[in-house]
Amino acid sequence: MNIPEFELNDGTSLPAIGFGTVQLKGYSGALTIAEAIRNGYRFIDTAYNYENEGAVGKAIELSGLRRNELYIESKLPGRYHSYDDAMTALQESLLRANLEYFDLYIIHWPNPNEGKYIEAWRALIEAQKLGLVKTIGVSNFLPQHIDHLVAKTGVRPAVNQIEMHPRFNQAVQREYHDKEGILTTAWSPLGRARYLAEFDEMQDMAKKYDVNIGQLILRWHYQHGVVTIPRSSNAARQSGNLNIFDFEITREDMEAVDGLSVPGGRIDGLDPAVYEEF
Ligand SMILES: NC(=O)c1ccc[n+]([C@@H]2O[C@H](COP(=O)([O-])OP(=O)(O)OC[C@H]3O[C@@H](n4cnc5c(N)ncnc54)[C@H](OP(=O)(O)O)[C@@H]3O)[C@@H](O)[C@H]2O)c1
């Protein structure tokens, strides 16, 4: 399977679709992730807080692929934003996953009231110099948080992983990313499948393109230049979610999907300006 890649501002690139792993833990999690790799995924998204970096490491081992054939991402939790803690957490994540480096390592949440994300970012910059991670980025950062990072360190994140799905299309944040040369990755790209049945317009549109609604949504992200990391424990849906590169949504239909977004459309209302996760 040939998955297109998007260029990053540090000269590397990122597959347009990866595999989300939240809740996929233990032996069954490792088997599900290994199945996803067998079904064609080469980019795996994990996090310290998912408590499954071990399962990801096991899946990598089961895949039999070489390290440089895979693209592995993990995330720094909010409780380890101090410089020394961030360095140790990153190393601990690598040990859990049985890896020598991450392709991408990002700060999971800015936790602005704690005020330590600059310190965490300095640790990531150093970890990149040490070769523990190839690309560094952030997640759930609002424009003011990124402006602050750049003002304090001069180093711009390569990616920002944010909540994005048809109910919350993040048009303003994406415009900022595009202006700053930061790639958008969408978490919960399918809105955790919570609202799929409610979107009659998209059900009809999916029929027209002869795809399922998941494929239509993932293609919509792709045409917006956004990387997605859909999760599925179902082999057929895993494969289907990768199979979105042989049709094109018209401009009119793209705008129709854009129009489904609502201001309070976040799945659980997690606004990074106030929400903090440790
Ligand atoms: N940075 C952050 O703060 C953050 C926050 C949340 C998530 N994430 C990352 O983003 C990843 C993806 O988000 P997510 O797991 O929350 O949600 P998601 O990928 O939007 O949705 C997953 C759900 O959709 C179902 N599904 C998958 N493909 C489908 C299809 N084609 N049609 C219908 N249903 C489908 C899955 O069920 P089945 O398993 O039954 O297929 C599962 O219940 C996570 O796994 C995690 O890696 C990051």
The ligand as a Tripos MOL2 file, in Angstrom:
@<TRIPOS>MOLECULE
LIG
   48    52     1     0     0
SMALL
NO_CHARGES

@<TRIPOS>ATOM
      1 N1         -3.5300   14.3770   21.1490 N.am      1 LIG1
      2 C1         -4.6130   14.1390   21.8310 C.2       1 LIG1
      3 O1         -4.9350   14.8310   22.7990 O.2       1 LIG1
      4 C2         -5.4860   12.9860   21.4460 C.ar      1 LIG1
      5 C3         -6.7830   12.8780   21.9660 C.ar      1 LIG1
      6 C4         -7.5690   11.8020   21.5580 C.ar      1 LIG1
      7 C5         -7.0880   10.8750   20.6400 C.ar      1 LIG1
      8 N2         -5.8020   10.9770   20.1660 N.ar      1 LIG1
      9 C6         -5.2710    9.9890   19.1760 C.3       1 LIG1
     10 O2         -6.1400   10.0000   18.0620 O.3       1 LIG1
     11 C7         -6.5070    8.6570   17.7540 C.3       1 LIG1
     12 C8         -7.8390    8.5960   17.0530 C.3       1 LIG1
     13 O3         -8.8640    9.1480   17.8500 O.3       1 LIG1
     14 P1         -9.9570    8.2550   18.6410 P.3       1 LIG1
     15 O4         -9.3970    6.9170   18.8470 O.co2     1 LIG1
     16 O5        -10.3670    9.0600   19.8210 O.co2     1 LIG1
     17 O6        -11.2170    8.2570   17.6730 O.3       1 LIG1
     18 P2        -11.5240    8.0050   16.1000 P.3       1 LIG1
     19 O7        -10.3470    7.4280   15.4250 O.co2     1 LIG1
     20 O8        -12.1320    9.2550   15.5830 O.co2     1 LIG1
     21 O9        -12.6990    6.9330   16.1880 O.3       1 LIG1
     22 C9        -12.4780    5.6510   16.6640 C.3       1 LIG1
     23 C10       -13.8310    4.9530   16.7110 C.3       1 LIG1
     24 O10       -14.3950    4.9280   15.3970 O.3       1 LIG1
     25 C11       -14.7480    3.6040   15.0260 C.3       1 LIG1
     26 N3        -14.4260    3.4720   13.5950 N.ar      1 LIG1
     27 C12       -13.2020    3.3930   13.0180 C.ar      1 LIG1
     28 N4        -13.3030    3.3870   11.6930 N.ar      1 LIG1
     29 C13       -14.6180    3.4690   11.3930 C.ar      1 LIG1
     30 C14       -15.3610    3.5010   10.1780 C.ar      1 LIG1
     31 N5        -14.7360    3.4480    8.9990 N.pl3     1 LIG1
     32 N6        -16.7100    3.5920   10.2510 N.ar      1 LIG1
     33 C15       -17.3320    3.6340   11.4520 C.ar      1 LIG1
     34 N7        -16.6990    3.6080   12.6380 N.ar      1 LIG1
     35 C16       -15.3450    3.5300   12.6120 C.ar      1 LIG1
     36 C17       -13.9120    2.7040   15.9170 C.3       1 LIG1
     37 O11       -14.6310    1.5180   16.2000 O.3       1 LIG1
     38 P3        -14.0470    0.0450   15.8030 P.3       1 LIG1
     39 O12       -12.7890   -0.1290   16.6290 O.co2     1 LIG1
     40 O13       -15.1500   -0.8700   16.1920 O.co2     1 LIG1
     41 O14       -13.7930    0.0880   14.3230 O.co2     1 LIG1
     42 C18       -13.7530    3.5280   17.1910 C.3       1 LIG1
     43 O15       -14.8560    3.3320   18.0590 O.3       1 LIG1
     44 C19        -6.4860    7.9900   19.1340 C.3       1 LIG1
     45 O16        -6.5860    6.5870   19.0560 O.3       1 LIG1
     46 C20        -5.2130    8.5470   19.6830 C.3       1 LIG1
     47 O17        -4.1010    7.8590   19.1280 O.3       1 LIG1
     48 C21        -5.0120   12.0310   20.5430 C.ar      1 LIG1
@<TRIPOS>BOND
     1     1     2 1
     2     2     3 2
     3     2     4 1
     4     4     5 ar
     5     4    48 ar
     6     5     6 ar
     7     6     7 ar
     8     7     8 ar
     9     8     9 1
    10     8    48 ar
    11     9    10 1
    12     9    46 1
    13    10    11 1
    14    11    12 1
    15    11    44 1
    16    12    13 1
    17    13    14 1
    18    14    15 2
    19    14    16 1
    20    14    17 1
    21    17    18 1
    22    18    19 2
    23    18    20 1
    24    18    21 1
    25    21    22 1
    26    22    23 1
    27    23    24 1
    28    23    42 1
    29    24    25 1
    30    25    26 1
    31    25    36 1
    32    26    27 ar
    33    26    35 ar
    34    27    28 ar
    35    28    29 ar
    36    29    30 ar
    37    29    35 ar
    38    30    31 1
    39    30    32 ar
    40    32    33 ar
    41    33    34 ar
    42    34    35 ar
    43    36    37 1
    44    36    42 1
    45    37    38 1
    46    38    39 2
    47    38    40 1
    48    38    41 1
    49    42    43 1
    50    44    45 1
    51    44    46 1
    52    46    47 1
@<TRIPOS>SUBSTRUCTURE
     1 LIG1         1 GROUP 0 **** ****
